Amino acid sequence: MTLRNERVRKALMREISDILFREIKDPQICGMVSITDVDVSPDNSAARVFYSVYGTDEVKEKTSKALERHVGQIRHEVGKRIRLRKTPTLLFILDDSMERGAKMMELINKIERGEV
């Protein structure tokens, strides 16, 4: 990844987080949503935005649908905030790695205590 791509990636993470927190007023985006990572294509034309949601599966599903509905608005706002030749298309992907990691730690702790 080039230095430019890394700067774009960090700027996208920062701005998308801020947009979700301040601009998008949708009750369907419930729970705590945090942007965990952004993967930008080499030409900055597309970005995969990984996010995590704290809550039940129902909350995660509602949030996922709401993000899909607002992707155009989020992209438009990103285009106003970050000066790029072309604003990247955004694809939101639920990142459940933190949840899986917590479950793995719980299993390891149970094994250490001899509960398994």
Sequence and secondary structure as in RCSB ss.txt:
>XXXX:A:sequence
MTLRNERVRKALMREISDILFREIKDPQICGMVSITDVDVSPDNSAARVFYSVYGTDEVKEKTSKALERHVGQIR
HEVGKRIRLRKTPTLLFILDDSMERGAKMMELINKIERGEV
>XXXX:A:secstr
  HHHHHHHHHHHHHHHHHHHHT   TTS SEEEEEEEEE TTSSEEEEEEEEES HHHHHHHHHHHHHHHHHHH
HHHHHHS  SS  EEEEEE  HHHHHHHHHHHHHHHHHT  
